[in-house]
Amino acid sequence: MTDVDLVVAGAGGGLAGALRAAQLGARVLVVEANEHYLRGNNTSMSTAMIPGAGSRWQREAGIDDSPPKFLGDIAAKTHGDYAKPVAEALAGVSAELVEWLADHAGLPIELPTDFHYPGHSAQRVHSIPGRHGSRLLRYLADAVARESRIDVLVPGKVTAARRDGDGLLVTVSYPDGGDEEISTGSLLLATNGYGANRELVTEYLPEIADAGYHGSEYSTGDALRIGASFGAATSYLDAYQGHAGLSAEARTLVTWTVVMHGGFVTTVDGRRFGDETTGYSEYAAVLAAQPGSAGWLIYDERIHKASLAFGDYVDVVESGAVRHGGSVENLAAAIGVPAKALEVELAEATAVARGEQAKDRFGRTRFEQPLTGPLYAVRILPALFHTQGGLNVDGDARVLDSANRPIPGLYAAGGSAVSISGHGAAGYLAGNGLLPALGLAYLAATHSAATLPTVKGKS
């Protein structure tokens, strides 16, 4: 008899897998290396955005959406090059997932409809009040604490695993140098990607390698190493989520809704250099290529007030990183850019916002409203948030070998698994990091629990 039915390596999105498996009758052990994980992993650093195509919140808001429509958006953003079986599974389960998070895990799910994220043809990105990952993770952790079938081991790190009869032996290493082997039916690798591994980032992501990494220091590629010991295949290792809006002073992500509400980005000399609405992920490399690899995010008081719904933005404001000016000249003086350059950019943005010009010189067609004083600015840097490529998995999150065969008992989720974002940063859609983290963990737990004699056939 095994010690547990499922070991979950990583207490980020993996907690959703632990909860789902316990709901289906499994005995679960969560192993987490970071004792400060509630504030220090990539799930906690997210904006808690989860796509759900066809959810009850969409129906209540009169929004027409479906998994095929969501898949169409993924295909368009990635130009048709993405992990199709994984995307189909995640799009198909996305509405079920957000409803389960509300009904079983107790998250106060809501559907923001005050802005549109680039690439999503419907308002399908759900969140929670405060729109911050640390709050989402706290709800999951609290739900785990209430579940008698789940034990949490912190700090401990899954460092190896091997086949043991019909199950697995998982090695857990402790900070004092000690090790322990735990027998389990299944192992879910939910340790994120390799963003903190400089060697791998330089090899696979050279365009963003010189930018700062804004993610967990524990994301060193452990799942890739453990998967390799089982002969697992990998793909899309060059995929990542960048972010062009890391506050240079607060070192906190400035929500890109600032842009979607009509703000824009300039270089340190006050001049724009592209269409910011293509997406915050791919714009990170664009910003990194500018002089000084830094810029200014320019917006107004209307956008400032709308952005206060995001916990990250509140943190930026409270840090003192936001500059103000009652006029273009005042703001230019406050941030040290030529007033004339800023005036030219504001004039063009205003012309597009008023419909006097169909698009700006970069092809941007939408500025929600003209910017009016008082004006605001935040100095921003490009950042690597997390990697997106990883172990090949199927629609049940089972890790696959080089012959595309499932490896018995081994699952992967989130940054540990192949992404649905194609190659590079341009295929990333808002929420498509958190959806695989939570969604693949949910699918893995459902599949692994179905093999238990006491719960077989339950859903």
C-alpha positions in Angstrom: 0.0 0.0 0.0 1.3 3.4 -0.9 1.8 6.2 1.6 -0.5 8.5 -0.4 -2.4 8.4 -3.6 -1.0 11.6 -5.1 2.1 13.8 -4.4 1.8 17.3 -5.7 5.2 19.0 -6.1 4.5 22.7 -5.8 1.9 24.7 -3.8 0.8 27.2 -6.5 -1.7 26.1 -9.0 -1.0 22.6 -7.8 -3.2 23.3 -4.9 -6.2 23.1 -7.2 -5.1 19.6 -8.1 -4.8 18.6 -4.5 -8.3 19.9 -3.7 -9.8 18.1 -6.7 -8.1 14.8 -5.9 -9.2 15.0 -2.3 -12.7 15.8 -3.4 -12.6 12.5 -5.4 -11.4 10.5 -2.4 -7.6 10.5 -2.8 -5.1 10.9 -0.1 -2.8 13.8 -1.1 0.6 15.2 0.0 1.6 18.6 -1.2 5.4 19.3 -1.1 6.5 22.9 -1.3 10.1 24.2 -1.2 9.4 27.8 -0.4 8.1 28.4 3.1 6.9 31.9 1.9 5.0 30.5 -1.0 1.8 32.4 -0.2 3.7 35.6 -1.4 6.6 34.1 -3.3 5.5 31.9 -6.1 4.3 32.8 -9.6 0.6 32.0 -8.8 0.8 34.5 -6.0 2.5 37.1 -8.2 -0.2 36.9 -10.9 -3.2 39.1 -11.4 -5.5 36.2 -10.7 -6.9 36.1 -14.2 -8.5 32.8 -15.4 -10.2 32.4 -18.7 -13.5 30.5 -18.6 -15.3 30.1 -21.9 -19.1 29.7 -21.4 -19.2 30.3 -17.7 -22.4 31.2 -15.8 -21.0 34.7 -15.1 -20.8 35.2 -18.9 -24.3 34.0 -19.4 -25.5 36.3 -16.6 -23.7 39.2 -18.4 -25.2 38.2 -21.8 -21.8 37.3 -23.2 -21.8 34.8 -26.0 -18.7 32.5 -25.7 -17.7 28.9 -26.1 -14.6 26.7 -26.0 -14.4 26.7 -29.9 -14.4 30.5 -29.8 -11.7 30.5 -27.2 -9.7 28.0 -29.3 -10.1 30.3 -32.3 -8.5 33.1 -30.3 -5.6 30.9 -29.3 -5.1 29.8 -32.9 -5.1 33.4 -34.1 -2.6 34.6 -31.4 -0.2 31.7 -32.0 -0.7 31.7 -35.8 -1.9 28.1 -35.5 1.2 26.7 -33.9 0.3 25.6 -30.4 -0.2 22.4 -28.4 -3.6 21.6 -29.7 -4.7 18.6 -27.5 -3.8 20.6 -24.4 -5.5 23.8 -25.6 -8.6 21.8 -26.5 -8.7 20.2 -23.0 -8.2 23.5 -21.2 -10.7 25.5 -23.3 -13.2 22.7 -22.8 -12.7 22.6 -19.0 -12.2 26.3 -18.5 -15.8 27.2 -17.5 -16.1 24.1 -15.3 -12.9 25.1 -13.6 -13.9 28.7 -12.7 -17.3 27.4 -11.5 -15.6 24.7 -9.4 -13.2 27.2 -7.9 -16.2 29.2 -6.8 -18.4 26.3 -5.6 -15.8 23.9 -4.1 -12.8 26.0 -3.3 -14.8 29.0 -2.2 -13.2 31.7 -4.4 -15.4 34.8 -4.9 -15.1 34.6 -8.7 -16.2 37.6 -10.7 -16.1 38.5 -14.4 -14.5 41.9 -15.0 -16.2 43.7 -17.9 -14.6 47.1 -17.6 -11.8 46.4 -20.1 -10.8 44.1 -22.9 -7.5 42.1 -22.9 -5.6 41.9 -26.3 -6.5 38.8 -28.3 -9.6 37.7 -26.4 -12.7 38.1 -28.6 -15.0 37.8 -25.6 -14.8 39.0 -22.0 -14.0 35.6 -20.5 -11.1 36.4 -18.1 -12.5 35.8 -14.6 -10.8 37.0 -11.4 -11.5 37.8 -7.8 -11.9 41.1 -5.9 -8.5 42.8 -5.7 -7.4 40.9 -8.8 -4.2 39.7 -7.2 -2.8 36.2 -7.2 -1.8 36.3 -3.5 -5.5 36.5 -2.6 -6.4 33.7 -5.0 -3.6 31.5 -3.5 -4.8 32.3 0.1 -8.3 31.0 -0.8 -6.8 27.8 -2.2 -4.5 27.4 0.8 -7.4 27.9 3.2 -9.5 25.3 1.4 -6.6 22.9 1.5 -6.2 23.5 5.3 -9.9 22.5 5.7 -9.5 19.2 3.8 -8.5 16.3 6.0 -7.3 14.2 3.1 -4.5 16.7 2.3 -1.2 17.1 4.1 1.2 19.9 3.3 4.9 19.5 3.7 6.8 22.9 3.9 9.7 23.4 3.4 10.5 20.3 1.4 11.5 19.8 -2.2 10.7 16.9 -4.6 14.1 16.2 -6.0 13.7 12.8 -7.7 11.2 10.1 -8.5 11.4 6.6 -9.8 9.2 3.6 -10.7 8.3 1.3 -7.8 6.0 -1.6 -8.9 2.7 -0.1 -9.9 3.5 3.2 -8.2 6.3 5.7 -7.7 8.9 6.5 -5.0 9.3 10.2 -4.6 12.4 11.7 -3.0 11.8 14.7 -0.8 14.8 16.7 0.3 14.9 19.0 3.3 16.9 22.2 4.0 18.9 20.4 6.7 20.3 18.0 4.0 18.1 15.1 4.9 16.0 13.0 2.4 12.9 10.9 2.6 11.3 8.6 0.1 7.5 8.6 -0.1 5.5 6.0 -2.0 2.6 7.2 -4.1 0.3 6.2 -6.9 0.9 9.4 -8.9 3.1 12.5 -9.0 1.9 15.9 -10.2 4.8 18.2 -11.2 3.6 21.7 -10.5 6.9 23.4 -9.9 6.6 26.1 -12.5 9.1 26.5 -15.3 12.8 27.5 -15.5 12.7 31.3 -15.3 15.2 31.4 -12.4 17.7 29.2 -14.3 19.9 31.7 -16.1 21.6 29.0 -18.2 18.3 27.7 -19.6 16.9 31.2 -20.1 20.0 32.2 -22.0 19.7 29.1 -24.2 16.0 29.2 -25.0 15.0 32.8 -24.5 17.9 35.0 -25.7 15.6 37.9 -26.7 14.6 38.5 -23.1 17.6 37.0 -21.3 19.0 40.4 -20.3 15.7 41.6 -18.8 14.9 41.1 -15.1 13.1 38.0 -14.0 10.0 38.7 -12.0 9.1 35.3 -10.6 9.8 32.7 -8.0 13.5 32.0 -7.3 12.5 28.3 -7.0 11.5 28.1 -10.7 14.7 26.4 -11.8 13.4 23.7 -14.1 13.1 20.9 -11.6 10.2 19.3 -13.6 12.3 19.2 -16.7 15.0 17.3 -14.8 12.7 14.9 -13.1 10.7 14.3 -16.3 13.9 13.5 -18.2 14.7 10.7 -15.8 11.5 9.1 -17.0 12.3 9.7 -20.7 9.7 12.5 -21.0 9.5 14.6 -24.1 9.5 18.4 -24.1 8.4 21.1 -26.5 7.9 24.8 -27.0 10.7 25.5 -24.6 11.2 28.9 -26.2 7.7 30.0 -25.0 7.4 32.6 -22.3 5.3 35.3 -20.8 7.0 38.6 -20.7 5.6 41.8 -19.2 6.4 45.3 -20.4 5.0 46.9 -17.3 7.2 46.3 -14.3 7.5 49.4 -12.2 11.2 50.4 -12.0 10.8 51.7 -8.5 8.1 49.4 -6.9 9.3 46.3 -8.7 5.6 45.4 -9.1 3.7 44.8 -12.3 1.7 47.7 -13.4 -1.6 46.4 -14.8 -1.7 46.6 -18.6 -5.3 47.8 -18.3 -3.7 51.2 -18.2 -2.9 50.7 -21.9 -6.3 49.1 -22.7 -8.0 52.1 -21.2 -6.1 54.4 -23.5 -2.6 54.9 -22.0 0.6 54.5 -24.0 4.3 53.8 -23.6 7.2 56.1 -24.5 10.9 55.7 -24.4 12.9 57.6 -21.8 13.0 60.5 -24.3 9.2 60.7 -24.5 8.6 59.1 -27.8 6.4 56.1 -28.6 7.8 53.1 -30.5 5.0 50.7 -31.2 1.5 49.5 -30.8 1.1 48.7 -27.1 -2.2 46.9 -27.6 -0.6 43.9 -29.3 -0.1 42.5 -25.8 2.0 43.1 -22.7 3.9 39.8 -23.1 5.4 40.4 -26.6 5.9 44.1 -25.8 8.4 43.2 -23.1 11.0 42.3 -25.8 10.1 45.5 -27.8 10.7 47.6 -24.7 13.9 45.7 -23.9 15.2 46.8 -27.4 14.8 50.5 -26.7 17.6 52.8 -25.5 18.2 52.1 -21.8 15.7 49.2 -21.9 13.2 51.3 -20.0 10.2 53.6 -20.7 7.3 55.6 -19.3 3.7 54.5 -19.1 1.6 57.6 -19.7 -2.1 57.9 -18.7 -4.6 60.1 -16.9 -6.7 60.3 -13.8 -9.6 58.5 -15.3 -7.3 55.5 -16.0 -5.7 55.8 -12.6 -9.0 55.5 -10.8 -10.1 52.5 -13.0 -6.8 50.7 -12.3 -7.2 50.9 -8.5 -9.3 47.7 -8.8 -6.0 45.9 -9.1 -3.9 45.1 -6.1 -0.7 45.4 -8.0 -1.5 48.9 -9.1 -2.4 49.9 -5.6 1.0 48.7 -4.5 2.7 50.8 -7.2 0.8 53.9 -6.1 1.6 53.3 -2.4 5.3 52.9 -3.2 5.4 56.4 -4.5 6.3 55.3 -8.1 3.6 57.3 -9.8 4.4 60.8 -11.1 1.8 63.5 -11.7 1.4 66.6 -13.7 -1.5 69.0 -14.2 -0.4 69.6 -17.8 1.8 68.1 -20.5 4.6 70.5 -19.5 4.3 69.7 -15.8 4.4 65.9 -16.4 7.3 66.3 -18.8 9.2 68.2 -16.2 8.4 65.7 -13.5 9.7 62.7 -15.5 12.5 64.5 -17.4 11.4 64.1 -21.0 11.1 66.8 -23.7 7.6 68.4 -23.5 7.4 68.7 -27.2 7.9 65.0 -27.8 5.2 64.2 -25.3 2.8 66.8 -26.9 3.2 65.1 -30.3 2.3 61.7 -28.9 -0.7 63.0 -27.0 -1.9 64.8 -30.1 -1.8 61.6 -32.2 -3.4 59.5 -29.5 -6.2 62.1 -29.1 -6.8 62.2 -32.9 -7.3 58.4 -33.0 -9.5 58.4 -29.8 -11.8 61.1 -31.4 -12.1 59.2 -34.7 -10.2 62.0 -36.6 -7.6 59.4 -37.5 -8.2 55.7 -38.2 -5.0 54.6 -36.7 -1.7 55.9 -35.5 1.7 55.6 -37.2 2.2 52.2 -35.5 -1.2 50.8 -36.5 -2.9 51.2 -33.2 -6.6 51.7 -33.8 -8.0 52.2 -30.3 -7.5 54.7 -27.5 -10.5 54.5 -25.3 -10.7 58.2 -24.6 -8.4 61.2 -25.1 -6.1 61.7 -22.2 -6.8 64.8 -20.1 -5.1 66.4 -17.2 -4.0 65.7 -14.6 -1.6 63.2 -16.3 0.2 60.3 -14.7 3.4 58.4 -15.5 5.2 55.3 -14.1 8.7 54.4 -15.2 8.7 50.8 -16.4 11.1 48.0 -17.3 10.7 44.8 -19.3 10.5 41.6 -17.4 10.4 37.8 -17.9 7.5 36.7 -15.7 7.5 32.9 -16.4 8.5 30.4 -19.0 5.7 28.6 -20.9 7.3 25.5 -22.5 7.9 22.2 -20.7 7.1 18.5 -20.5 4.8 17.2 -23.2 1.4 16.3 -21.8 -1.9 15.1 -23.1 -5.4 16.3 -22.4 -5.4 14.6 -19.0 -2.1 16.3 -18.1 -0.3 12.9 -18.3 3.4 13.4 -19.2 4.3 11.8 -22.5 7.5 10.1 -23.6 9.3 10.6 -26.9 6.9 8.1 -28.6 3.9 10.2 -27.4 3.0 7.5 -24.8 1.7 8.4 -21.3 4.2 7.7 -18.6 2.2 5.9 -15.9 1.6 8.0 -12.8 3.4 11.1 -13.9 1.5 14.4 -14.5 2.5 18.0 -15.1 0.7 21.3 -14.9 1.4 25.0 -15.4 5.0 26.0 -16.3 6.1 22.5 -15.8 4.1 21.4 -18.8 3.9 22.4 -22.4 2.0 25.7 -22.9 -0.8 26.7 -25.2 1.0 29.9 -26.2 3.1 28.6 -29.1 6.6 29.9 -29.5 8.1 33.1 -28.1 6.1 35.6 -26.2 3.6 36.8 -29.0 1.3 33.8 -28.6 0.5 34.5 -24.9 -3.1 35.5 -24.1 -4.0 37.0 -20.7 -4.8 34.3 -18.2 -3.1 31.5 -20.3 -0.5 31.1 -17.7 -2.8 30.6 -14.8 -5.3 28.5 -16.8 -2.7 25.7 -17.4 -1.5 26.0 -13.8 -5.0 25.5 -12.3 -6.6 23.7 -15.2 -4.0 21.0 -15.9 -3.7 20.4 -12.1 -7.5 19.9 -12.0 -7.4 17.5 -15.0 -4.5 15.6 -13.6 -6.2 15.1 -10.3 -9.4 14.0 -12.0 -7.6 11.4 -14.1 -5.4 10.1 -11.3 -8.2 9.8 -8.8 -10.3 7.9 -11.4 -7.8 5.0 -11.1 -8.5 4.5 -7.4 -10.8 1.6 -6.7 -12.9 3.5 -4.2 -13.5 6.5 -6.5 -13.4 5.0 -10.0 -16.1 6.4 -12.2 -16.8 9.5 -10.1 -16.6 13.0 -11.6 
